[in-house]
Amino acid sequence: MVPIQSFHMQALRRILGIRWYDKVSNAVVNERTKLPDLLLLTDVIHYLVTSVAYWRTHLLRRHCNCQ
């Protein structure tokens, strides 16, 4: 997860025109872009994917009456 987050922050800094010598923290970059934190988004996506997979297998097992 760390390489993805560092790439994301690097891309945001490039978009905002922030150089390495400007010493701007990640919190300030997130504040300027007004985007949600990448870790929060990946946690939500992971939760949704696992819950969809759970319900999909639950319904398949229920449909075929396999136990």
Contacts in CASP RR format, 6 or more apart in sequence:
PFRMAT RR
TARGET T0000
AUTHOR 0000-0000-0000
METHOD contacts of the structure
MODEL  1
MVPIQSFHMQALRRILGIRWYDKVSNAVVNERTKLPDLLLLTDVIHYLVT
SVAYWRTHLLRRHCNCQ
1 39 0 8 1.000
1 42 0 8 1.000
4 38 0 8 1.000
4 42 0 8 1.000
5 38 0 8 1.000
5 39 0 8 1.000
8 38 0 8 1.000
9 26 0 8 1.000
9 29 0 8 1.000
12 29 0 8 1.000
12 30 0 8 1.000
12 33 0 8 1.000
12 35 0 8 1.000
13 24 0 8 1.000
13 29 0 8 1.000
15 33 0 8 1.000
16 29 0 8 1.000
16 32 0 8 1.000
16 33 0 8 1.000
18 24 0 8 1.000
18 29 0 8 1.000
30 37 0 8 1.000
61 67 0 8 1.000
END
